[in-house]
Amino acid sequence: MATELNTEIKETQTALLQTLNAFSEEQLNKIPFEGSWTAGQVGEHLIKAVSAGLLYGNTTETERPPDVMVKPLRDQFLDFNTKMKAPDFIIPSDGPHEKQRLTGKLEKIWEEIAEAGSTLDLTKTCLDFELPGAGHLTRLEWLNFMIVHTKRHTHQLNNIYKAITA
C-alpha cells in the first residue's frame, strides 16, 4: 500500500508540474472564461491548500480504521462534474503570478509530501487542522486528500489550457 501511495504522490507531482509548465508566462495569467481562475491562481490555490507541514504537526493514536475517509474523499474530489467552492483562506490573489516561482514552490511542497509519505506513521490522526465537513484526518487520509485535490486542479488546468489555446 505504501509503495502504491508513494507512486501516486510522484505521479501527481509530475502531472501537475508538466501541466503548469505547458503554460507560457502570459497564458499563466490569462482568464480562460468568465468565473474561472487563471492557471496561476490555481497554482497559488494549491500552494495555500496543500502542505506537508500538517503531516508533521501534532498527532494522536487513531481510534478507527485509518483509511475510513479515503474513498469518500476520492469520490468527492475526482467527480469533475461537481463544482466546489474553496474556503476563503485558500482563495488565490488576482496575481499576476510568476511561473518559475509557482512551479518551484509546488515542486518543493510535493518533495516534502513524498518524504512524509515514505517516512511517517500514516495511521496517526493529525490534530492541527480539521478538513471542513470531514473533521480530523489521519496522515494517510490527508495524503489522499492532497493527491485527489491536486488531481482535480490538474484536470482544471488542462481545461484552462484548452480554453486559452483554442
C-alpha positions, 0 to 999 in steps of 0.5 A: 500500500505504501509503495502504491501511495508513494507512486501516486504522490510522484505521479501527481507531482509530475502531472501537475508540474508538466501541466503548469509548465505547458503554460507560457508566462502570459497564458499563466495569467490569462482568464480562460472564461468568465468565473474561472481562475487563471492557471496561476491562481490555481497554482497559488490555490494549491500552494495555500491548500496543500502542505506537508507541514500538517503531516508533521504537526501534532498527532494522536493514536487513531481510534478507527480504521485509518483509511475510513475517509479515503474513498469518500474523499476520492469520490468527492474530489475526482467527480469533475462534474461537481463544482466546489467552492474553496474556503476563503483562506485558500482563495488565490490573489488576482496575481499576476503570478510568476511561473518559475516561482509557482512551479518551484514552490509546488515542486518543493511542497510535493518533495516534502509530501513524498518524504512524509509519505515514505517516512511517517506513521500514516495511521496517526490522526493529525490534530492541527487542522480539521478538513471542513465537513470531514473533521480530523484526518489521519496522515494517510487520509490527508495524503489522499486528500492532497493527491485527489485535490491536486488531481482535480486542479490538474484536470482544471488546468488542462481545461484552462489550457484548452480554453486559452489555446483554442 
